[in-house]
Amino acid sequence: MLLIGLTGSIAMGKSATADMFRQLGIPVFDADAAVHSLYAEGGEAVGPVAQLYPEAVKSGVVDRGELAKIVLGDPAKIKALEAVVHPLVRAREAAFLSNARDTNADMVVLDIPLLFETGQQGRVDCIVVVSAPAAIQRERALARPGMTEAKLDAILARQMPDREKRAKADFVVDSSKGLENAFEQVRAIIATLRQRQRPSNLGDKR
């Protein structure tokens, strides 16, 4: 089973691209969605986060906005939070991969926003980076509720520059040309990977 790492900086269109893989029948594990679930009422991360940053937990739910204010720009606090959350996300991912193998999936996508930044590129067989020009990225990001120039700059400072991600990618999806165009790029990536997976037919030509 081929493991595809899907990544991209903020507002590049990674979530939309992940949905395209799903529409084409490829199972997708969304690390950010797993974190949302872990932070929700009854989630396994609520208690540990409350011990670290009590003010970030309200009515039994981790307030992601408040948590971001607390940890953003403080590497030590981010590291402490990751030490709690990452093992829980990995456990969810392991269950996803086990199910994919049981259902004979030929490939799966691991949607990991900070794939390079957390040194996880060695865990996957190939990497797809979703990219767009910086001006488009900034416009998309600032259109999000609660986003400010200062907050965006702090997030970008924590992320590997887009040009470096593109250089490390096996495939790049340019999301600046519309959803239909991006969908065709994803379709082509899947076709290419399936072609590579096919065993050599040389032995059948005797």
Secondary structure, 3 states (H helix, E strand, C coil): CEEEEEECCCCCCHHHHHHHHHHCCCCEEEHHHHHHHHHCCCCCCHHHHHHHCHHHEECCEECHHHHHHHHCCCHHHHHHHHHHHHHHHHHHHHHHHHHHHHCCCCEEEEECCCCCCCCCHHHCCEEEEEECCHHHHHHHHHCCCCCCHHHHHHHHHHCCCHHHHHHHCCEEEEHHHCHHHHHHHHHHHHHHHHHHHCCCCHHHHC
